């Protein structure tokens, strides 16, 4: 079963002769130079991990390149050779995350054979979303902070939500006996379920939804109950 929690932005890039793994998501970034040696790949990984940690803690805008370099232990020259500037680093992190997430979403197993019933499937999906966002909170802070100045970044993350919805729709027939909304309303109901799960988890992790439970188990319980309400409305 594909696990969204394994998504990270620190996977090594292809060699310079290989096509970008996210060419379909906007192509190679002008400031980024792919690694060609294991030592360079290790330095790149350390820079990306340091950047994610700092963006998670301080946000993108308030993080300085010098801090990323200091925490990573990589030379200043290596940073600028690899990414060009902080903007190039940010673009590469986001592109890798979107490409890796899309691949894992395509492999998600939402089948009834695996989960047994609708509630269990929704709980598994909510935990996948929660843990993927928690593990990559620095990247989500980038997108949240820059959503007004670089709306295309937010749009690429919205596409991921659409891909999750499509996976849920593709599996919905297996749970149709548990879903009471009319067939004509099913797509809208499932879209609302996915949007509810993603939006509430994201805003809670970013500290913008104080009225919702902060403890993950309680938050997931609440979301699953709300999702079931959308799919099994009372007469």
Buried (B, 14 or more C-beta within 10 A) or exposed (E): EBBBBEBBBBBBBEEEEEEBBBEEBBEBBEBBBBBEEEEBBEBBBBBBBBBBBBBBEBBBEEBEBEBBBEBBEBEEEBBBEBBBEBBBBBBBBBBBBBBBBBEBBEEBBBBBEEBEEBBEBBBBBBBBBBBBBBBBBBBBBBBBBBBEEBEEBBEBBBEBBEBBBBBBBEBBEBBEEBBEBEEEEBEEBBBBBBBBBBEBBBBBBBEEBEEBBEEBEEBBBBBBEBBBEBBBEEE
